[in-house]
Every structure is written in structure tokens, then in C-alpha cells.
Amino acid sequence: MRTAELKRLLAMTRRLTPSQREELMAQLSEDVARNEVGTVIQGKLARHPGCPKCGGQHTVRNGQASGLQRYKCRGCGLSFNALTGTPLARLRGRDKWFEQAQVMDEGLSVRKSAARMAVHRTTAFRWRHRFLSPPREVKAHRLSGIAQRDETYVLRSYKGQQRRLLAEAARKPRHHGGKAAKHGLSAEQVPILVLRNRTGQSTDSVLEASNKPSVTETLKPALAEDALLCTEAAACWPRRPRSWALSITP
């Protein structure tokens, strides 16, 4: 926009009513948020260049779409942007993505998140699952150095799986936030193993059961051969496998 056009636009804003000014400010805020998200997205492509389909590095600019720079691969001919091949591809409402990350960081429920962002609850639910997809894939595969472990247990859920629930004749349907029928650990709970080393790398895995075979099968691909695992003594933890070092501390 030229300077003369900007001056005329600013002069017109003085004649706006209070409600029109609020509408204008809301629109400007959305545009600013959308541009900030676009800057972060473009930075992602700069850190990870190349075609998401063939991995080719010979790419050229190919116009813009939805506020994002598009590229074209000279190798396979694919047109793509920084979101192509990611869980956020084709996801609308980009101006609210920072706010979506904030409500997730605060641990708000889907309904409260939808009210905060002024969107429908189904939209908030869909966004939440899209945002949770990358963290499931971004985790270390071979921890080295000194590592520590911890485990947590969550109640087994068959939500949305009515047939599997009917096949489980051992218990009745459980409401959200319910309790296990038995005290202590049982088959109603799913064990989750979490590993983290001193450099900040972490990984997690769902165990089939809290026993030595299941723990050993999970630890072997998760730890490097020279890794040192520190944990308390427990019956389900193997003692010094030959393939990698293991330290049991009380």
C-alpha cells in the first residue's frame, strides 16, 4: 500500500463507530496472529529443506497459497509448503493455533478450550488431536549415557470400542474418571515406561505387562549398548543383561 492510500485509510478510521472499531481491531489481531504462525512455519521449512515426497533438494518457489510460500520439486514435480506431510496440513483457523497451544499447556478441557478460542467443541477436539500427533513421533530412539526410568499406570479404556468392551465380561462400563474394581496393580491398568537421560532426551513406551520379558524387550531398542540405567530394585527389572550395562540402585 502506498503512503497516500495509508493516510486516507487512517483518516477513515476516525469516522468508525465503537462497534466498528472493535471489529477492525479483532480482524487486525487475527491477521497478526496468522502472520506470526506463518513465520514459525516458514522457519520450520528453512530448518528442514527438501521435498517431503522424494527428499530432493532441488526445489524452487512456486507462488503463495493461504498465506504460505509454496515450492515445487524439480525431481518429482510435487508442489508443497511447510505443512505438507504434517498433522497440521489443511487445518484451518491458523490465527488461533498459538491460543490452542496455550490452552493445552494450561490443561483445559475441550469445552473450556472451545469457549476460550470461540470455536465449536468438535473443532477444539480435532485441533487437540492434530497437535498431539507430532509429540508422539518426536522422541529419542537410542538413549546413551546415564539414564533413569519411571513408570506410570493408566486405567485401560475401550472408549469407542463397544465390541471389545462387550467381550470384556470381567467388568462393567466405567465412567470417565472412574476407579479400578481392584486395589493396587491389575490387568485393568496399562503400564507405561518412561526413560530419560542426563542430556534431556526422553522416550516412552506402552508395556504389554509389568514383567521381565516385556521390560527387556522394550529396553533393548531404547538404550544404547554403553548406556547406564539407574532404577530401584524391582522384580520386573532384569539384572545386568550382557548386551548393555544396567545399574540397580536402591
Buried (B, 14 or more C-beta within 10 A) or exposed (E): EEEEEEEEEEEEEEEEEEEEEEEEEEEEEBEEBBEBBBEEBEEEBEEEEBBBBEEBEEBEEBEEEEBBBBBBBEBEEBBBBBBBEBBBEEBEBBBBBEBBEBBBEEEBEBEBBBBBBEBEBEBBBBBBEBBEEEEEEEBBEEBBEEBBBEBEBEEBEBEEEEEEBEEBEEBEEBEEEEEBEEEEEEEBBBBBBEBBBEEEBBBBBEBEEBEBEBBBEBBEEBBBEEBBBBBEEEEBBEEEEEEBBBEBEE
